[in-house]
Amino acid sequence: MAKHPSFEFDRRRLLGLAAGVAAVAPFAAFAQAAEDAPLKIATIGSGRQGGALGALFARQGHPVMFSSRHPEDLKDLAASAGPTAQAGTVEQAVKFGDVVLLVVPYTAVEEIGKDYGQALAAKRLVIDVSNPIARRDGEAIVSWVAEQGGAGLATAKLLPGARLVRAFNAINFRRLPEDSHRAGDPVGVPIAGDDPAAVALATRLIREIGFEPVLVGGLAMGKYLVPGTPLAGEHTPAEIRRIAATLK
Ligand SMILES: NC(=O)c1ccc[n+]([C@@H]2O[C@H](COP(=O)([O-])OP(=O)(O)OC[C@H]3O[C@@H](n4cnc5c(N)ncnc54)[C@H](OP(=O)(O)O)[C@@H]3O)[C@@H](O)[C@H]2O)c1
């Protein structure tokens, strides 16, 4: 029996589509695997907050290098974070990381920018956890940061070209292990960044360690991602969206 021409066309199109899907599927699987692949994560600053965050990423299977100016003091931290963690100098960590967590007193950011700014500008993502705090860093730096428009824009000035996302700025280090992957509503992490690819990568990484990132805006909104603002502390993602809508 002669086949109806439109049926024959549909059949051919279907076969073509199926062949196309079969051809594309391995690439899609590859792309997915690449998206989920472990990333080398370096911390500049491995004290209370840098140590706690780096440990969460290491437990998730990412290779992590903790660093400070005294890497010999970080051996216990690296050992307790598991087999994917190690300690190094700041220089080694900057070389090592695809992603860098900047978790230092704000007074150190300028020097880090001078020493490693070029290398940091080549990273896919620099997560800026550092805050200007008057009692620790002095009034002068806090005023300078305010003149730049807040911590997000100030860090961008000190690390020109870096793909910055501010995150985890006002959740206490003691709370991070128990907040991570907590049951029920996840803890929200307000984030701010100007680079869409960096924001997407930060979003993936923050979800992997069991928090829900909420983009509150560009780096200019980083001025609210410091202790003492309405976004500070622990909030659900819905609360963060509600609070962020009142800020500008
Ligand atoms: N603690 C919290 O709960 C918390 C929460 C949110 C955000 N933060 C922010 O995170 C940052 C770090 O706070 P923290 O409490 O973790 O401080 P911390 O315990 O005192 O640790 C600071 C780390 O920064 C390193 N560091 C200092 N100056 C450096 C430099 N010039 N170059 C390289 N590394 C340097 C120190 O290592 P060496 O001295 O050995 O080099 C140390 O590892 C601050 O900006 C803070 O506001 C803290």
PDBQT file of the ligand as one rigid body, heavy atoms in Angstrom, charges set to zero:
ROOT
HETATM    1  N1  LIG A 301      33.695  35.086  61.881  1.00  0.00    +0.000 N 
HETATM    2  C1  LIG A 301      32.487  35.131  61.312  1.00  0.00    +0.000 C 
HETATM    3  O1  LIG A 301      31.521  34.523  61.822  1.00  0.00    +0.000 OA
HETATM    4  C2  LIG A 301      32.307  35.870  60.015  1.00  0.00    +0.000 A 
HETATM    5  C3  LIG A 301      31.055  35.817  59.381  1.00  0.00    +0.000 A 
HETATM    6  C4  LIG A 301      30.875  36.448  58.161  1.00  0.00    +0.000 A 
HETATM    7  C5  LIG A 301      31.932  37.177  57.593  1.00  0.00    +0.000 A 
HETATM    8  N2  LIG A 301      33.112  37.257  58.234  1.00  0.00    +0.000 N 
HETATM    9  C6  LIG A 301      34.195  38.042  57.623  1.00  0.00    +0.000 C 
HETATM   10  O2  LIG A 301      35.195  37.155  57.191  1.00  0.00    +0.000 OA
HETATM   11  C7  LIG A 301      36.482  37.781  57.319  1.00  0.00    +0.000 C 
HETATM   12  C8  LIG A 301      37.363  36.885  58.176  1.00  0.00    +0.000 C 
HETATM   13  O3  LIG A 301      36.803  36.796  59.468  1.00  0.00    +0.000 OA
HETATM   14  P1  LIG A 301      37.238  35.637  60.485  1.00  0.00    +0.000 P 
HETATM   15  O4  LIG A 301      36.354  35.766  61.657  1.00  0.00    +0.000 OA
HETATM   16  O5  LIG A 301      37.326  34.329  59.769  1.00  0.00    +0.000 OA
HETATM   17  O6  LIG A 301      38.708  36.148  60.852  1.00  0.00    +0.000 OA
HETATM   18  P2  LIG A 301      39.901  35.329  61.499  1.00  0.00    +0.000 P 
HETATM   19  O7  LIG A 301      39.402  34.145  62.214  1.00  0.00    +0.000 OA
HETATM   20  O8  LIG A 301      40.708  36.332  62.234  1.00  0.00    +0.000 OA
HETATM   21  O9  LIG A 301      40.735  34.849  60.199  1.00  0.00    +0.000 OA
HETATM   22  C9  LIG A 301      41.330  35.772  59.338  1.00  0.00    +0.000 C 
HETATM   23  C10 LIG A 301      42.164  35.014  58.313  1.00  0.00    +0.000 C 
HETATM   24  O10 LIG A 301      42.673  35.974  57.379  1.00  0.00    +0.000 OA
HETATM   25  C11 LIG A 301      44.066  35.707  57.200  1.00  0.00    +0.000 C 
HETATM   26  N3  LIG A 301      44.746  36.935  56.834  1.00  0.00    +0.000 N 
HETATM   27  C12 LIG A 301      44.811  38.097  57.525  1.00  0.00    +0.000 A 
HETATM   28  N4  LIG A 301      45.521  39.014  56.843  1.00  0.00    +0.000 NA
HETATM   29  C13 LIG A 301      45.907  38.407  55.695  1.00  0.00    +0.000 A 
HETATM   30  C14 LIG A 301      46.679  38.830  54.567  1.00  0.00    +0.000 A 
HETATM   31  N5  LIG A 301      47.201  40.074  54.494  1.00  0.00    +0.000 N 
HETATM   32  N6  LIG A 301      46.870  37.966  53.553  1.00  0.00    +0.000 NA
HETATM   33  C15 LIG A 301      46.354  36.710  53.626  1.00  0.00    +0.000 A 
HETATM   34  N7  LIG A 301      45.632  36.246  54.661  1.00  0.00    +0.000 NA
HETATM   35  C16 LIG A 301      45.428  37.092  55.682  1.00  0.00    +0.000 A 
HETATM   36  C17 LIG A 301      44.514  35.153  58.554  1.00  0.00    +0.000 C 
HETATM   37  O11 LIG A 301      45.627  34.325  58.421  1.00  0.00    +0.000 OA
HETATM   38  P3  LIG A 301      47.137  34.690  58.824  1.00  0.00    +0.000 P 
HETATM   39  O12 LIG A 301      47.080  35.798  59.849  1.00  0.00    +0.000 OA
HETATM   40  O13 LIG A 301      47.700  33.403  59.313  1.00  0.00    +0.000 OA
HETATM   41  O14 LIG A 301      47.735  35.103  57.501  1.00  0.00    +0.000 OA
HETATM   42  C18 LIG A 301      43.314  34.281  58.905  1.00  0.00    +0.000 C 
HETATM   43  O15 LIG A 301      43.412  33.029  58.274  1.00  0.00    +0.000 OA
HETATM   44  C19 LIG A 301      36.241  39.140  57.941  1.00  0.00    +0.000 C 
HETATM   45  O16 LIG A 301      36.225  40.138  56.964  1.00  0.00    +0.000 OA
HETATM   46  C20 LIG A 301      34.880  38.983  58.608  1.00  0.00    +0.000 C 
HETATM   47  O17 LIG A 301      34.194  40.209  58.751  1.00  0.00    +0.000 OA
HETATM   48  C21 LIG A 301      33.333  36.614  59.431  1.00  0.00    +0.000 A 
ENDROOT
TORSDOF 0
